Every structure is written in C-alpha cells, then in structure tokens.
C-alpha cells in the first residue's frame, strides 16, 4: 500500500524552503538541513551543497561533451524553474525495512543554449533529509542523429578532505577487491558507493540510483579534493550511445552525522520507480544450501569427472540434508554441459543451458526434491559469453519452468563481457536489465554474481533478489582470503548499494577438508552474526551440510529470517565493528548481529529497541571464553536469559569474533 501525503508544483516562486536569488536558485530538504544552490557562472551551470552551516560541495561544474568535441555546458540561460514537494509511504515486497518514507523537495531547472543550436537541458535536483540527488534530462527536440556522449562533466568539488574507503574502478576483478582507506586527496579512479569520513565530521557516500540504459558512474579525482564523474566506456571509447533524448541516472550524495546512519538511509531506493509488477506473490525470500563450498575447497570439481560435484547421487544426498536440517532450497552448480577445468579463464566458453552434464538427471533430481519439500535453485554460468547465453535464454528459462525451478543464480565470470566490453559499461547495464526482465516473463527470481552494482532497481523489479559485487566467502577457500576487518567494512560501503549474497554461515572456519593454509578469517560466532549484519533476502548457509549436523549453533541459522520489518544499527565504526538489530516481519522477535575486526571488544547493548512491557528470551550465540581467531575459533557459547526493554546486554567478542542473538517474545 502506498500513502501519498502531499505533492504539488510551483513555478519561479519562493515557497517551503525554496528561494530565488538574483543569479541562482536554492533548494532545501524538508527539515531544512541539506541545501542545494544552483547558479549560472559565466553562463555555465554549477551547483553547491551545504549541510546546515557547513559547505560540503563548493561550486561544481555540470554538463556534457558529445562526439567531435561538441559540448553542452556553456552559453546557457534559464528558461524556467519548477519546484515541487513530495511525501509518501510505500511498502517493499521484501527488504530490510518494510515501510519506507519517500519525502523530498525538488527543483527542476530548464536550460537552453544561447547559440544557434538552442538545445535544451533540464537538471533535476532533489533534497532529502538524508542527502541530495541530481540528474540530467535531454528532452526530445527534433534531433534525428544518434547521440554519442563522450564525457559527463559533473564534478563534486569537496570542501574538505577526508578518509575514503574505496576499490579501483578499472580492474579485471571488477568489484572483487579489498577496500583501501586513504585520504580523498590521494584517490585515482574508484567505484561507487564511495564512503567518506569527512574532516567536517560528517559521513558521506557517493553513488547513483536508477541506472538504466546508461554507463555506470565511477569517480575520478581530478585535483585535490575534486571528484568528477567518469563514465565507463564502450570498447571504442564512446561512453553512452543513445538517440533523440536521454535521462541520466541520479547522482547521489547521502549525508549523515555518523557512518552508522548511512546504513539506514533509503535514498537510493526512493529514487527508483515503484514496483512494475501487478502481482508479486511469486517473489519470495528464502534460505538455501548448495553443492558449492565443496567445489571451492577442492572436495568436488565443477566439471565432469571422478570428483564431479553435480551428480544425481550427490544432489539427492544434499536434498536429504535439506530435509534433515529444515532448509527448503538447494543450489546446484555445474549441472549442465560446458564445464571444464578452465571454466573461469577468459575464453568464449560454450556452455549449454539445457543439456545435462554426465551423471546428472535434472528431472530425476527435481522430482526427488519436490517429493521431499525442497526447491532446486537453478544456475547459469555464462562465462561472460553473452552471445551464447542470450541465444539460449528462452529455452533455458522454459526448462526451469518445466521442472519447477523458481529461482536462478546467474554468473558472468570473465574480465569483460564477450571478452570485449566492461561489465559496468552501458552494454553490461542493458544486458543485466534485459535478463532480469526476461526472468520475470517466466516468473523466475534472480541473483547475479559478477554483476553490475546495485542502484536500487529491486524496488522496480523485486525479482532482483540479491547479487555479489564484492569479494564473497569463496575467497577464503582458495586465496589469502578476506581479512578480519573486511566484513566490518562491507556494511558501510558495498552494502549501501543493496543486498549482497555473501554466503556466510561457515561453522568449520578452519576448513578441515580444504586446501592447506586456507581458512575463514573469523570465528564461527562471527559467521552467525553475518546473517544479520549482511542483509540479503536470499541467504546461503555455505558450509558442507555435514558440518551442520548435530551442531547446536545451527539453530540460529534455522531461526533467523531473511525478510524484515525494521532495521537499526546500534553501534559501529568503519572497518572496526558493527552491531545491527532487525525485527522479523512476521513476529515480534528481534535478531542481533555484532562483529569485530582483529581487536577483541566488550559491548554494553541497551535493549531500548524491544517492545515495552514484553519479556523476551535472549538466545545468545557468542565466542566461547578464551575463543578468538587464533584459539578454537569454531567454539560457540550458547546461553539464554530473560530480558526486557531498558535492560543492558553485555557481549564479549573475541578477536575477529562476533555474537548473534535471537530475542524471542515469551
């Protein structure tokens, strides 16, 4: 249900936080804290941003460069300024918060060139209480030729330096890099979200929203603390190809008094269009296990052979584990033809998406799963050979419909798509959106690995369940792994974009059956806590299923939901620690996850989030006494106590440790 409170428009007038100046225009957020000022400086558009009395972005350039050095940023004049206000409450199909308020003031500045071309450009500004956003609209105006955007001139001229948490923009690993923390003034070109602890004392995050039919935005430092939009190019250097007209994604800046407040900002979602589907009943969150971790630790292979993971025999054994553990979904990777020992290398691999691998019978497996109340999750590894994949996609999705598969994981392993185009250029953006819409035609939910970054399209197309888009758990299986501080960085950076299929829940953290010297860089209790601190509507319990049998700690994994009514962040520092609580959508229960980096910590957690007058049983899963990263990291202490609103819960986290708590209403 959507509740619209007020929405109206005025032209060139002072009203509700809008004020016209002699040479410019101002827009304020509903609470008056965030302010955008627009000006024409020497007939060139520019803007600046303030938060209270603090200037965040000094006057910054705007505009475009088209092919043949044709530019659209100078000799401009204002035709009209249109102001409006909007306030609504809307409900997510699924999410970390069920009801979200979308409240903003908007200013649309309509410009025209003073030259003979008289081209028009509209700039939309929105001011929210938790940040600002802007985007360009190049309206239809009789231009018949193709439009080739060679550069976008939007800059963010930061008033202050600050500590930035970043990953490089143009790396063959795409988004799968560890985060570096360094001053803004030292950056090169980086991906978004880009999170900054500003020297002003504020927490900032630059990103984009509603990315469609456009190149992804990265940020390049051009001088000192000045960042500029750097659109990811096609292989021929063109940034964006379009005809007649275009609308850019929203360029966003989330603003918070402290980093933890960034996590509960829903500005990115609010800047996307409402749900396109009249019927969303087929879209459901879930938890799953998979024939997956065994492949990454070397127990099984992805390809056919003696140690083949995806066999009918193994699939049935895993289905039996699902039934024993109470897990309703099973992911099977490697079930189809085309897998080789070189499957992850940069080649135009020829996978079949309808032909079964040797020793695997899809109908037999899905029939057996159905008999035991288990649903199979499909898997398509494209190897980034999209010519091959798209030629088969309809038949592949029809096959899944035929055997009763309702969700599909889709991988795009490879440095570039079709060995030519960036995953996050306009080509890739359009590919992912096409696949998502195609899946909806067959009522399939999707989670992407090797994806384009999340920019909030899950609001519009809620069958877009989750994605990878960072270093996941598998790096702990076969590389030096993700260091202990990594999962304390993710909520403040990558997860600001949206859900992540991190694949937590490893209890055998020292990987007793894996490659020598490889392990999960944290405790088992921390792995439990990640099911709360790392949000996803689809959560994988990644360990070998036999490691969950007769494990008391598995109860928390069984209990924890994947769909929430509310989320609160109780404490946190980027890369240090975080404590998050979430309320179950379908009960009065709350769940807490707390994790730390290499440093052991003690927390006194006020239970002010609990419902007044109600008693809860706190089921506490924590690092056992004297347990940490180096000392019996697999040991989990499980205790129970009665609590109520206003109580203080004391938690001890060992080095690289954690704690997970279920607050069960009595």
N, C-alpha and C positions, 0 to 999 in steps of 0.2 A: 504494500500500500504506500502511495506517495501522498504526502500532505504538503501542498504549496501554500505558503503563508501570505506572501505578497510579491508581486512582480509588476513593475511599471517603468515607463520611459519618459525622459525629458530631453530637450534639445537646448544646448548652449545656455544653460541656466545654472545658478548656484543652488544646490539642494543636497541635504543629507550627506554632508561630508565632501561634496564636490564644490570646487571654487574655480572660477575662470580668472586667470591673470592676464596682464596685458599681452604677454608673449607666450603664454603657456597655460596649461590646464592641470588640475590636480585631482587625484582620486584617493579616497581614504577607505580603509577597511571598515566594516560595520562597527567595530569597537573604537575606531579612530587611531589605532596604534600603528598600522602599516600604511604608508603613503607612497603613491607613485606620482611623479611630476613629469609631464610631457612638454617639450619645447621644440621649436624650430630654431636651431642655431645656425645662422647664415644660410637659412632655407634648407637645412638638413635636419631630419628628425633625430631627437635624442630623448632619453628618459633618465630619471634617477629614482632611487628608492631609499626611504627612511623608515626607521622603526622608533617611534617616539621622537626623542630629540637626537637620536643617533643616525647619521647618514651611513647607509650600508653600501650603496652603489652610487658613485659620483656620475655626472652626466656621461652617458654611454651611447655609442653610435647604433644606428639601425639601418636596414636596407638590404639590397641585393646587387649582385653582379651577374649579368647574363652572358651568353656566348658572344664572342667578338668584342669583349670589353664594354659591352652595353651595360650601363648601370642604372639603378633605380634607388637613389638615396639623396639626390641634391636637386636644387631648384624646385622645391616642393612648397605648396601652400595648403592651408587648411580649408576644406570645403564645408565641413560640418563636424560637430562633436555630439555624440549621442550618449546619454547617461542612463543607467538603469540600475535597479536593485532587485535581488532575487533571494528567496528564502524558502527552503523546502526540507522535508524529512523523507528519506527513502530507505527501503529495506534491501539488503543484499540477499541474493539467492542462497549464498553461503559466505562465510567470511569470519574475520577476527572481531568484527563488531556488527551486530545485526541491523541496527538502525543508525543511519548517518545523517547528520545535518549538513546541508549544502547552502551556505549563506555567504553572499558576496555582493559587492558593489562593482559595477562595470562601466568602463568608458571606451567608446569606440570612436577613434579619430579617423576621419575620412580625408585623405590627402589626394592631391592631383599635381602633376608636373606642370611647371610654368612654361615648359618648352613646347615645341610644335607637336610632340607626340601626345601630350596631355593624358598620359597613362595615370590610372588611379591605383591607390594602395590604401587599404584600410588596416588599421592597427587596433586590435582588441586588447584592452588591459582589464584584469580582474584583481581586486584586492580582497583578500580573505583575512580573518583574524590570525590564521596560521601561515600566511605567506602571500606571495603575489604570483601572477602569471601574465604572459603576453603571447600573442600570436599575430601572424600576418594573414590578410586575405587579399589576394589579387583577383578582383572580380572579373567576370566575363565582360569584355569591352571591345568585341569585334576583331580580336587578334586571331588570325587563321593559321599562322605558322606555329610550329612546335616551339615550346619554351624550354630552354636549357639553362638551368641555374648552375652557375659556376662557383658561387660563393654567397654565403649569408653573412652579413656584416654585423649582426647583433653582438654586442660586447657587454661584459659585466665588469665595469671598472671599480673594483672593490676599494672602499675607503681604507680598510685595514688589512694587514696581513693576518695570517692565522695558520693553524695546524690543519693540513688537509690529509684525508685518508683516500688513497687513490690506487687505481690499476691502470696500466698503459693502454692506450686506445688501439694501436695498430700492432697487435701481436698475434702470432699464429694460433695461440691458445685462446683467442677471443676474450672472454670474461674470466677464464680459469687461471687467475693469477693471485698470489698473495698480495694483501694490501700493504702499501708503504705509507708511512706517516712522515710528512715533511712540510715545511712552510709553503704556502701558496706561491710565494715569490721564487720557488725553485722548480715548479712544475714544468713538464713538457706538454704533451697532449694526452688527455685522460678520458676515461669513460665516465658516464654518469650512471647512478647518482654519485655526485661528488660531495662528500660531507666535510664541513669545515668548522673547527672550533675557533671562532674569530677572536682576534685580540680585543675586540669590542666587548667580549664577554658573552656574546650570543652564539647559538648553534645554527648553522646554515646548511642547506642541502640543495644543490642544483640538479635538476633533472628535466624531463619532458613528459608530457601527457598526451594521450590520444594520437599516437604515432601511426599514421596510415598513409600509404602511397607517397612516402617521402623518405629521404635518407635519415638515418639515425644521427642524433647530435652528439658529438664529442666536444670537449673543451680544450682549446689550445691557449697556453699563456703567451701573450704577445709582448708584454713588458711588465716589469714589476709585479703588481697585483691585478693586472688587467687580463681577463679571460675573454676568449672570443669563440663563438660557435664555429666548429669545424665539421662540416657535413661529410659523412663517409661516402667516398666517390664510387662510381662505376669504374670498371677496368679501363675505360678510355678517358677518365678524368672528369667527366661530367658528374655533377653532384646529384641533380634531380632532373628527370625528364617529365614534361607534362605538356598539355595542350590547353589553350583557351584561358584557363584560370587555375588557381591553386589556393589551398589553405594549409598553412604550416601546422605542425603540432604546437601545443602550448609549451613555451619555455617557462620553467617553473623555478621558484625560489621559496623553499619552506624555511620559516624563521621561528626559532624557539628560544626561550630563556635558558634552556639546558638541553643537552643532547637527548635525554630520555623522552622529552616532549615531541621530538621529531617522529618517534615511533608510533604515536597515537594521532598523528596528523593524517587526514584522509583527503587532502587537497588533490592528490593525483587521481584518485577515484572520482572525485567530484567533477573533474574536468573532462571526464569521458561521458559519452552519451548513455542514456538509460538502456536497460535490457531490451534487446531486439526480439527476444523470443516470447510469443504469447503464452506458450506452455513450456515451463522449465522443470516440470515434475520429473523428467528423466535424468536430471542433473543432480547427482548425489555425492557428497564427500564419503571417503572410505579409508580404511587402513589395509595394508597388504604385506605379504612376504613374497620372496621371489627366488627363482633359480638364477641368482645374480652374484651375491657375495662370494659363493664358491668359485665362480668364474674369475673374479678379480683376485682372489687369494691363491689361485692356481690349483684348486682341488678339481675343477672341471675346466673344459675348454668351451669357447663359443662355437667352435666348428665341429664338424662330424669327425668321429674317431673313437679311440679307446676310452677317453675320459670325457666324452661329449656330455654337456650338461643337460641340454634339452632333448631328453628321450621320453618316450611314453612311460617307461618304468619310473624314471626319476620324477616325472610330473605327477604320476599317481601317488608316489611316496610323499611328495610335497602337499598334495591335496589331503592326504591322510593327516599330515602335520597340521594343516589348516584346521581341520575338524577337531583335532586334539587340543589345539591351542585356542580355538574360538575365534580364528581370523577368517574373514569371509572372502578374501580376494587373494589371487596368486598371479604374479607376473612371471611370464615365461619368455626369456630372451633366447634367441638362437634357434627357434622352432622351424625356420624356413630355409630354403636353399640360398646359397651365395656366400656363406661364412667361410673364411679362410684364415690361416694364421696371420695374414697381412691385412685383415679387415679394417684396421684402424689407420692404415697408411694412406697417403694422399694419392689415390688412384680412382678412376671412374668405375667403382665396384658395381657388379651386375647382380644385385640381389633380386630374388623372386619374392613377391609378397602374397603369392597364392599357392606355391609349391612347397610341400613339406620336406624338411631335412630327413635323411635316412634315420631310421629308428624312432621316428615321431609320427603319430597319427592324431591330427588335430581334432577330428570328430570324436574319436575314442576318448581323448583327454577331456574335451568339453562336456561330453555326455557323462563321464565319470564325475567331473566336478559338479555338474548340475544335480546328480543323484545325492551328492554329499553336501549340498547347500553352499557351494563355493563358486564364485565367479572368476573366470580367467581374464586377465588383463593382456591385451594384445601388445605386440611390439613390432615396430618398423624401424630398422636401421637403414637409412638412405645412403650412408657413406658420402653424403653431400652430392651424390649423382642424382640430381633432381630431374634430369631428363628421363632417366629410367624410372624414378619413383612416380612422377606425375602421369606417366603413360600407363601406370598400373593402379593408380589410387582408387578409382571407382570399383574395379573388380576386387581389390584388396578389402575395401570397406564393405562391399556386398558380402564377401566371405565371412567377415566378422559378424555381420547381421545374421547370416545363415546359421552360424554355430552359437549364437547367443552372447558374443563378446560385446561389452558396452563401453569399454574404455581402452584407449591405446596410448602407449608411450612411443614417441617418435624421436629418433636420434638423427643428428646431422654431423657425424664425426667427419672431420676434414678441415684443413686450414681455410679453404674457400669453397664456395658453392660452385658445383660444376668445374672445380679446380680453377675458377676464374674470378668470381665475384665475392665480396665480403658478405658474411652472414648478416651484418648490420647496416648494409647499404640499402638503397631503395629496392633493389632486386630481392634481397632477403626479406625485407619488411613485407613486400607484397606476397612473397611465397608463403610465409608463415600465416598471414591473414587468409590467404586462399585455402590453405589446408584446414585451418580452423573452421571456416565456413563450410567447406566440403564435409568435414566430420559431422557438423550439425545436421546436414542433409540426411545423414544416416543415424542420427541420434547417438553419436559417439562423443564421449568426453575425452579430452586430450591433456597430456602433459609432455612438454618438449624438453629434450636435452640438446645441448649445443644450440640454444635458442637465440632469438632476438630478445633484448631486455624487455622486461615488463614495463608498460607505461599506462596500466590501468584498464586495458581492454576487457578484463574479466568482468567489469561492470556491464559492458555492452554485450559481450558474448560469454556468458558464465560457464559454457562448456570448456573454456580455457582455465583448467583447474590449477596447474602449477607448472613450474619449469625449473631447470637447473640454473645456468647463467652465473656460475661461480664454481670454485673448487669444492666438490662434494666429498662425501665419505670415502669414495673409492681411492682417492689419493693416498689414504692411509694404508691401503692394501699393497701397493706396488711402488711407492715412491718414498721420499723422505717424509712425506705426509704433511698434514696441516698442523702447525704448531699450536700449543695450548691456548694462545691468545686469539686464535683465528675465529672461533665461534663466539667470542666476546666482541669481535669487530662486526660480524655479519649483521646483527640487528640494527646497527647504526649506519649501515652503508647499503649493501646489496638488498637487504630485506625492506628498505624504504621503498623500493620499486614494487614489491609484491611477493607472493608466496614462493617458497623455494623447496624443491624436492631434494633435501639434503641427505636423506636416507640414514637416519640416526638409529639408535636402539641396539648398538653392539654391546653385548654383555661380556663376550670373550675379547676384552680390549687388547690383550697381548697376542691375539690371533695365533692360537696354539697350532692350528693346521695350515698356517700361511707361509709366505716367503720369509726366510731368515732375516732378522733385524727389522722387520716391518711390524708396526703396531698402531693402534689408535692412541693419539696423544692426549689422553684424558682418562678419567675414571668411569666405571660403569654407572655410578650415580649421576655423573655429568651427562652421560648418554641418555638417561631417562629424562633429565631436565630439559634436554634439547627439544623434546616433543612439545614443550610449552614455549620455550624462548624462540624457536624457529617455526614460524607459522606456515602451515600448508594444509589445504583441505584434503589432500591425499598424503598419508604418512606411511612410509615403509619401515618395517622392522627388519633391518638389513642383515642381521646375523644369520648364520646357519640355523635352521629351525631346531635342530637337535640341541643347540645351546640354550634354548628356552625351556626345554622340558624339565619339570621339577625345579624350576628356578622361581623362588618366591617373588623376586623383583619383577618378574614378567607381569604380575598382576597390575602394576601401574600402567604398563603398555596396553594391556587389555582394557583398562578403565578409561584412559584419557581420551576425550573426544577429539574430533577434528573440525568441529563447527561451533562457533562461539556467539554468545550474546554480547559480551563486553570484554575489553582488554585494558589492563592498567600496568604501567611499568613503575615498580616501587623504588628501584634504585638502579644506578648504572653509570659507568664511565667507559668510554670507547676503548676497546682492547683490554680492559681490566676486569670488569664483572658486569652482570646484569641480573636483576630479579624481576620476573614478569608473572602476573596472575591473569587468568582468564576464567570467565564464568561460562559454564555449559549452557547451551541454548535450550536444552530440553529438561533441565533440572535446576535445583538451587545449589548445586555443587560448584565449587571453585577449584582450580588447579594452579599450582605454583611451580615455576622452574627457576632455579638460581644456579649460575655457573660463574667460575672464576678462571683467571689465567694461571700462570706459574706460581702465583702467590696464594697461600692459604688465607682464608678470611673467616671472620665471625660476624654474623649479622643478627641484629635485633629487628624482627619484622613486625611492625604494628598491623594487626588484623582488622584495620578500620574498613576494609572493603566488604567484610562479611555482613550479612543481614542482621539488623538489631533484633534482640530478643530471641534469637535462634541459637541452639547449641549444635556444634559440628564435631565429628570425629576427624582429627587431623591424622591421616595416614602418611607417615614421613619416611621417605627413602633417601638416605644420606650416606656419605662416605663413612665407612666404619672407623672407629677410633684408631688413630695411627695409620690410616689409609690415605694415600695420595698417589700421584703419578708414578713414583718410584717404589712404593711399598704396597703390595697387594691391591692394585687398583681395581680388581674385579670384586672386591668385598663391598657389600651394601648392607647398611644397618636399616632395619625396618622396625619402627616404633609407632605407637598410637597414643593419642592424648585427646582429651575433651577441650574444646576451645570455643570462644565466642568473640563477637565484635568488641574491640578495645583491648584484647589480650595482646601480649608480646610473644612472638615465637622466636626462640633462639636457634640459629642454624650455624653449624660449623662446616665449612667447605675446605677439604684438603687441597693441596697444590694441584692445579689442573682438575679440580673436583667440582662437585655440584650437589644439589639437593632437589628432590621432586616431592611435592605434597598434594594429596587429594584432601580437600575439605568436604566431607560428606555430611550432609544435613541429617541429623538424627530425627 
